[in-house]
Amino acid sequence: MAIHGCYTARFPRRLLLKDFMESLLGMTAQPQRLHSAHPSPDSPEPHLVTDEMVLNMGPQHPSTHGILRLILKLDGEVVRDVQAEIGYLHRCKEKIGENLQYNQYTTYSDRMDYLAGMNNNVGHAIAVERLMGNIQVPERAEYIRVIMAELNRIASHLVALGTYGVDIGAVTPFLYAFRDREKILDLFEEVSGARLLYNYVRIGGVVRDLPEGWGDRCRKFLDYLAPRLDEFDTVLSLNPIFIDRTAKVGVLPADVAINYGCTGPMLRGSGVKRDLRKDEPYSVYSRFSFETPVGPGPRGVVGDCLARYWVRIREMRESAKIVRQALDQLPSGPVMAKLPRILRVPPGEVYVRTENPRGELGFYIISDGSPKPYRFKVRSPAYCNLSVIGEISRGALVADMVAILGSIDIVLGEVDR
Amino acid sequence: MTPQALVEFLQAKFDGKLLESGMTGSDPFIRVAPEDWLSVAQSLRETPELQFDYLMCLSSVDRKELLEAVYHFYSYPQQHRLEVKVAALREAPKIPSVVHLWKTADWHEREAYDLMGIEFTGHPHLSRILLPDDWVGHPLRKDYQFPTEYHGIDHTGRKWLTLEDKIPEHLEHQTPEERAAKAAAGRAGARGGTS
């Protein structure tokens, strides 16, 4: 097959597709034909004998949102099996974690899920604070963390939904989504000086207080956002073509979702009402009232692509609700606990999980009492969510692969770490 | 079940199979030998009082002469957490796979194999997942030696191509003499320009 030659020439260092398929699937990737050159005389219609075909999607493919290679095994238009090959963006985040002091890692946590830097910062900060045990994070800092995390959740979902539209063929909603996301990035730029990798939430609090008038500008943005979300519904969510492409496609049953460790909108799309902000409230989340949206969507069934999409779009409204409450209750005071320059972390271990836009972000940190962690493990939500792709795309059409992959909402920086 | 009650329940249920049990911070934990792990895992999932249906995280830890796999479980119906540690000797780090019970373990066990070198027996296709298939060594081990080169790519940052170096054939457009002459002409031109 031509793809083999092309792949080998461009990526000579990795194993050949043929070896890979043989080792993993126990099948041979011989040159495959749609029409057999030597029809078997036993077949009723010898000229129509078909073989299974192996199709390589990626690693450079616009719908893979990064560098991801999917190996599809096709029977005509129907997908029989999918094998995901990841690791193209592996940057040794865990090894780096073992070689840095605790407070130096914040910048690296930004770069894992680069669409939700604030959420990653919050997860890392909480993990180290629990490990240290005796840190009193100021009240105001906790509220600011919640505000930033929820704004970032809206921003991340806007990217997810906008690019999902593009994957399926609707380009306009993408521009709408990015227009609104820019406004959130402006707010982030005011507080942190950065638009993508914030390094704002630190161990012990946040690095600096909100600037003058920031709360009013944030409220103004929330007033602006509500009608925009209605507009988004009109343009994309209730568009009959969009619904046809996503409803009843890539159905993920609840038990399979739990078995594969799917979390976040993936799990809630399958009808499981679980949200760490409610079940294991961290920070000050227990003080706010908000709903946990679950599937199904306006049409379709529980656990299909539309349900996952629908959960995300309704989560944005809930996040806006939380931000508004947090702004109203925002206390005054310091934003940073008093900490030594080099953190002394007692020996011990902790597994802390927080709710990221993509699901459960876990940090498992083992300390041996030295200034650097002994082991630093990151449980990334997109890694587990992506692993289910083989299960939910079996039997789907090739054209639906992009719809299914987009609905998982992966960020490869986090999958590969 | 409260964490303390859970530990007591597990001690009664798996009497003799637990090498260690107690609390790590606020979480209950147990330690199991690799040969008992499969049966313990089965009952963790199927006992009605436990029902650990969700494997949150599987980590690998280098403990000098032991390599350890750490499992973090959560039960959605019962809403309790458990940490399980299974350690194997460094010389032959073999731990039974639990892919048939929790599918999350599939990619996580491959990752632990890839980065730490723990061999999960019974895994359907244990292979490297994040690193290339021909990578040598397991980077998260504490005694890992960083490679100085990978397929001709220098990792030390000290080696630069000189005029005498043999250039790979597919990049060879000119002979070393031609290159030297061109470089000399370039240097002469640069000097001429500045003086």
Interface residues (C-beta under 8 A of the other chain):
Chain A: R13 R14 L15 F20 S23 L24 L25 I86 G87 H90 C92 E94 K95 E98 R130 V256 I258 N259 Y260 G261 V272 R274 D279 G348 E349 V350 Y351 R353 E360 G362 Y364 I366 Y374 R375 K377 R379 Y383 C384 S387 V388 E391 D416 R417
Chain B: T24 G25 D27 D53 Y54 L55 M56 C57 S59 V61 D62 V70 H72 Y76 Q79 E83 W102 K103 T104 D106 W107 L115 H125 S127 R128 I129 L130 L131 P132 D133 D134 P139 L140 Y150 H151
